[in-house]
Each structure stands twice: as C-alpha cells, then as structure tokens.
Amino acid sequence: MESDENLVDGQWRKIVPNLAHCLRRRLNSCDCRLCVDGCLFRALSVVTGGVELDCGECTLCGRCAAICPAGVFTFAGCDIEQQLLDWSVDENPLVSCYCGNRPGGRYGVDETGLPCLGALSPEAVVFLFLKKGALISYDFTGCSCCINQRPVTRFFRALENTAKLLGPHIGARFTVITDEKQLSDEIARGRRSFLRSLGRDVVRLMKKERHTTCRNHDEGRRLPAKTRLLRDALLSAAVEKKKELTAKCLPTITVEKWCTLCPRCTGMCPTGAVRLVKDEHKKKLMVDPYLCTSCFLCEKFCPENAIIITPAQLLTG
C-alpha cells in the first residue's frame, strides 16, 4: 500500500521509468548499470531490454533520476526541470523537498519543492549556481531522520564538490538550513518575494512554453532535461568564464585519426552529439560536447575503437 506521505494534491508520487530511453534498449551490448548500482535501496535490477523498478522497495529518493545519463526516470506529477526553472527566476530560492519526514510534515499548498533533494543532479546544481550565484538556500531540515538520509547525504557531498570545483570561477556559494527557526524565516521571506514577483508570471509561462517546444532539438534525437539545463546555463555564462566552466562541466570527445568516417556512431548517439557532415571537399566527424551525456554508446558501437569519451570533471569528482 502507498504511504500517505507520498500523496500530494490527490496524486501518488512515484518514480516512472521510461524504458524506451534506456541505453540497454538502444544497444543490446550496452552494460550500463549506473542506476542499479547507484540505488541505495536495491529497488532496481537489470532485466532483458532495460531495468526493472520494485516500487515496494523504492523510497522516492530520486537518485536514479540524478544518475541516469539518458533521463529514463521521472516523478509522476512532478516536473523537476520546471521546478529548477522556477527556482532560477525566484528572488530568493529555497531549494527544498515536501517529504513527509520533515518537521511538521509536508509544506502547505503554497510551497514548492521536489519529492526529495536526492533527485538533484550535479548538472542541476551547476544550473542553479550559474543562474542564482550565492542567493541559493538548501533546506536539509529533517533529512537526518529521513529514510532517504543516505541519498541526500550523497547529494550534499556533490553540492560541496561542485561548489569547490566552480568556486574560483563563479564564486559558487550556498546556504544550508537545518534549523526549524531558520527555515520559518526563509519561508516567510520567500512569501514576501513571491508577492513582489507576481509580475513575472507571464514571463515564466512564456519561458515554459518555449522550453517545452524545443525539448526534442532534432528529429529522432532527445536531450535529457539535466543536460539541456546545463547546456543552456553554460551557453549563457559570461564570456570570460565560459572556457574554464566548459572545461570542467563538459565531457571531452576524442576522434582518433584512424576513424573511417562510417556513420555508426552518429546513428547510435541518442542526442546528436556526434554528426557526420560533408563540406565542399570531404566528410568529417563533428562532435558537440554540449549535447554529450557521457553515455558511451558511440564508443561501444565503434568497430574501430576510434572514438573516446572522457567524462566531465563535474561527474567524476
């Protein structure tokens, strides 16, 4: 039976895997098991053609959504991408969850958040840092006694590591809230900011509509939400900071000189990061690290071992 703490606005909160996007389904020989190994509650297992979720073991921490390079996992009734976009335009964003384990239970209907902070990926953290700088507060009130304490602790470490990684370039800092009194003050401040920001609602709706229309940037290709947010944030970064930021936040795609320019990698790439183009004189392989999710499908599918993916420092620590 579902727990009452997961009933929000009359809907059950649950993780929904879309196996059509699973890397194992796109390439039979793919041995990716990031979500399976990353789940701290053993709620995921490898099956033929993808993975299987045991809803009875799932605690809704969202760690699978944060880890998966293909964007397979989403929350029913919760759009993480839109919540991040909303926080990015809030005057004083309070990054929080509405988990029933927090003191006093869930927030009221006028508050916003995620089912769990464990669902936030390093890409999401970079997005908020670049959009909001040092104005971000993260609410960890009640996390120490929550069933999802371990995945939230993993997120907190990722948050610290990302701040250290980007700090010299963008002054990345954040505030951690663990005290109920401090939380009450932050919520009151957020409500005052909300009243002052009603005039931006139309702009938010326009951004949401525009963002929705470009989710599939190319026919047959799909860019996961966290990759899209990271891309947009990096492209809008100040010119003088962009070189260092991209060096640390984007993967490196190396094409060896013995590449035969067969189209196998371009057909296998789920995002269009690898393309075969033809100019007046010859064909050449073009790579776009902004679109690469480090899924390694092109590397695994290349018969000549001519393409090598080096994950971003952001993801490797």
C-alpha positions in Angstrom: 0.0 0.0 0.0 1.2 3.5 -0.8 2.3 5.7 2.1 0.1 8.7 2.9 3.2 10.9 2.9 3.5 10.3 -0.8 0.0 11.6 -1.6 0.3 15.2 -2.8 -2.6 17.1 -4.4 -4.5 13.9 -4.7 -1.8 12.1 -6.7 0.6 9.4 -5.6 4.2 10.3 -6.0 6.1 7.6 -7.7 9.1 7.1 -9.9 8.2 6.3 -13.5 10.9 4.7 -15.7 10.5 5.2 -19.5 12.4 2.2 -20.7 12.2 3.4 -24.3 15.1 5.7 -23.5 17.2 3.1 -21.6 20.7 2.7 -23.1 20.4 -1.0 -22.7 17.4 -1.0 -25.1 19.1 1.2 -27.6 22.2 -1.0 -27.8 21.9 -4.7 -26.8 25.5 -5.0 -25.8 25.4 -1.9 -23.5 26.2 -2.9 -20.0 25.2 0.3 -18.3 24.1 -0.2 -14.7 24.5 3.2 -13.2 21.0 3.4 -11.8 21.1 -0.2 -10.4 24.5 0.3 -8.7 23.5 3.8 -7.6 20.3 2.8 -5.9 21.0 2.6 -2.2 17.8 0.6 -1.5 18.2 -2.1 -4.2 15.0 -1.2 -5.8 16.4 -1.5 -9.3 17.6 -4.6 -11.1 18.8 -5.4 -14.7 16.3 -7.3 -16.9 16.2 -8.1 -20.6 16.0 -4.9 -22.5 16.4 -2.5 -19.6 15.9 -2.3 -15.9 13.0 -3.1 -13.5 11.8 -1.0 -10.6 10.5 -2.6 -7.4 8.0 0.0 -6.2 7.8 -1.7 -2.8 11.5 -1.1 -2.2 11.6 2.4 -3.8 11.8 5.3 -1.3 11.3 8.0 -3.9 14.8 9.5 -3.3 15.1 10.2 -7.0 18.8 9.2 -7.1 18.2 7.2 -10.2 16.9 10.3 -12.0 20.0 12.2 -10.9 22.4 9.5 -12.1 20.9 8.2 -15.4 22.6 9.8 -18.4 19.6 9.0 -20.6 16.8 10.6 -18.5 14.9 7.4 -18.1 13.4 8.2 -14.7 10.9 10.9 -13.8 8.5 11.6 -10.9 4.8 11.2 -11.6 3.2 14.6 -11.1 6.4 16.4 -10.6 8.4 18.2 -13.4 11.9 18.6 -11.9 13.1 20.7 -14.9 10.2 23.2 -14.5 10.9 23.4 -10.7 14.5 24.2 -11.4 13.4 26.9 -13.9 11.1 28.4 -11.4 13.8 28.5 -8.7 16.1 30.1 -11.2 13.8 33.2 -11.5 12.8 33.3 -7.8 14.3 36.3 -6.0 15.4 34.1 -3.0 15.1 30.5 -4.0 14.7 27.9 -1.2 15.6 24.5 -2.7 13.6 22.1 -0.7 11.5 18.9 -0.7 8.0 18.2 0.5 8.9 14.8 2.1 6.5 13.8 4.9 9.5 13.2 7.2 10.3 16.9 7.7 9.3 18.5 11.0 5.7 19.4 10.8 5.1 17.3 7.8 4.9 18.5 4.2 4.7 22.1 3.2 1.4 23.6 2.6 -0.1 24.0 -0.9 1.5 27.4 -1.4 5.0 26.0 -1.1 7.0 24.3 -3.8 9.8 21.7 -3.9 10.8 18.2 -5.0 9.8 14.8 -3.6 13.4 14.5 -2.4 16.7 16.5 -2.7 18.4 13.3 -3.8 16.8 13.8 -7.2 19.1 16.8 -7.9 22.0 16.0 -10.3 25.3 17.8 -10.4 24.1 19.4 -13.7 21.1 20.8 -11.8 23.4 22.2 -9.1 25.6 23.9 -11.8 22.5 25.3 -13.4 21.3 27.0 -10.2 24.8 28.2 -9.3 25.2 29.9 -12.7 21.6 31.3 -12.6 21.5 32.5 -9.0 25.1 32.7 -7.7 25.2 32.9 -3.9 21.5 33.5 -3.4 20.5 29.8 -3.0 19.4 28.2 0.2 19.2 24.5 0.5 16.7 23.1 3.1 18.0 20.0 4.8 15.6 20.3 7.8 14.5 16.8 8.8 16.9 15.0 6.4 18.9 13.5 9.2 15.9 11.4 10.4 14.5 10.6 6.9 14.6 7.2 5.3 16.4 8.9 2.4 19.2 10.2 4.6 21.9 8.3 2.7 21.0 9.6 -0.9 20.5 13.1 0.5 24.0 12.9 2.1 25.4 11.9 -1.3 23.7 14.9 -2.8 25.1 17.2 -0.2 28.6 15.9 -0.9 28.0 16.5 -4.6 26.8 20.0 -3.8 30.0 20.7 -1.8 32.2 19.3 -4.5 30.5 21.3 -7.2 30.9 24.5 -5.2 34.6 23.8 -4.7 35.0 22.9 -8.4 33.3 26.1 -9.7 34.0 28.4 -6.8 37.2 30.0 -8.3 35.3 30.8 -11.5 31.8 32.0 -10.4 32.1 32.4 -6.6 29.7 29.5 -6.1 28.4 29.5 -2.5 25.2 28.3 -0.8 23.4 28.4 2.5 22.4 25.2 4.3 19.3 25.3 6.5 19.0 22.6 9.2 17.2 24.6 11.9 13.4 25.0 12.1 13.6 28.6 13.2 15.8 29.5 10.2 13.5 27.6 7.9 10.5 29.6 9.1 12.3 32.8 8.4 13.3 31.6 5.0 9.7 30.6 4.1 8.4 34.0 5.3 11.0 35.8 3.2 10.1 33.6 0.3 6.4 34.5 0.6 7.2 38.2 0.6 9.4 37.7 -2.5 6.5 35.8 -4.1 4.2 38.8 -3.7 6.8 41.1 -5.2 7.3 38.8 -8.2 3.8 38.2 -9.4 4.5 40.5 -12.4 7.0 37.9 -13.7 4.4 35.1 -14.0 3.7 35.8 -17.7 7.4 35.7 -18.4 7.7 32.3 -16.6 4.8 30.9 -18.7 6.4 32.1 -21.9 9.7 30.5 -20.9 8.0 27.3 -20.1 6.2 27.2 -23.4 9.3 28.0 -25.3 11.3 25.4 -23.4 8.7 22.7 -24.0 8.7 23.2 -27.7 12.5 22.7 -28.0 12.7 19.5 -25.9 13.5 17.4 -29.0 16.2 19.5 -30.6 16.5 17.3 -33.7 14.2 14.7 -35.3 14.8 11.3 -33.7 17.1 12.8 -31.0 16.3 13.5 -27.4 18.3 15.6 -24.9 17.7 14.7 -21.3 16.4 17.6 -19.1 19.5 17.9 -16.9 21.8 18.0 -20.0 19.6 20.6 -21.6 19.6 22.8 -18.5 23.4 22.5 -18.1 23.8 23.4 -21.8 21.6 26.5 -21.5 23.3 27.7 -18.4 26.8 27.3 -19.8 25.9 29.0 -23.1 24.5 32.0 -21.2 27.6 32.3 -18.9 29.9 35.3 -19.1 32.4 35.0 -22.0 35.4 35.4 -19.7 34.2 32.5 -17.5 32.9 30.1 -20.3 36.2 28.5 -21.2 37.0 27.3 -17.7 33.4 26.3 -16.9 33.0 24.2 -20.1 36.4 22.5 -19.4 35.1 21.3 -16.0 31.5 20.7 -16.8 31.5 19.1 -20.3 32.9 15.8 -21.4 35.7 15.5 -24.0 35.1 13.6 -27.2 38.2 12.4 -29.0 38.1 11.1 -32.5 41.3 9.1 -33.4 43.0 9.6 -36.7 42.1 6.1 -37.8 38.4 6.8 -37.9 36.9 5.6 -41.2 34.0 8.0 -41.1 31.4 5.3 -41.1 28.1 6.6 -39.8 27.7 4.0 -37.0 28.4 6.4 -34.1 26.2 9.1 -35.5 23.3 6.7 -35.8 23.8 5.3 -32.3 24.1 8.7 -30.5 20.8 9.4 -28.8 21.3 13.2 -28.6 23.0 14.1 -31.9 26.3 15.0 -30.2 28.2 13.2 -32.9 27.4 14.1 -36.5 28.9 13.2 -39.9 29.0 16.4 -42.1 30.2 17.0 -45.6 31.7 20.2 -46.9 33.0 21.0 -50.4 36.0 18.8 -50.1 35.4 15.9 -47.7 33.4 14.3 -45.0 34.3 14.8 -41.4 33.0 13.9 -37.9 31.8 16.8 -35.9 31.3 16.5 -32.1 29.3 18.8 -29.8 30.2 18.3 -26.1 27.2 20.4 -25.1 24.9 17.6 -26.3 27.0 14.7 -24.9 25.7 12.9 -21.9 28.7 10.5 -21.5 26.5 7.5 -22.2 29.4 5.9 -24.1 27.2 4.3 -26.8 29.2 5.7 -29.6 32.4 4.4 -28.0 31.0 1.0 -27.5 29.4 0.8 -31.0 32.5 1.9 -33.0 34.1 -1.1 -34.7 37.5 0.7 -35.0 37.7 1.9 -31.4 38.2 5.3 -32.9 36.1 7.5 -30.5 36.8 8.0 -26.9 34.6 9.8 -24.3 36.2 11.4 -21.2 33.5 12.3 -18.7 33.4 15.8 -17.3 35.3 16.6 -14.1 31.9 17.6 -12.7 30.7 14.0 -12.8 34.0 12.3 -11.8 34.6 14.3 -8.6 
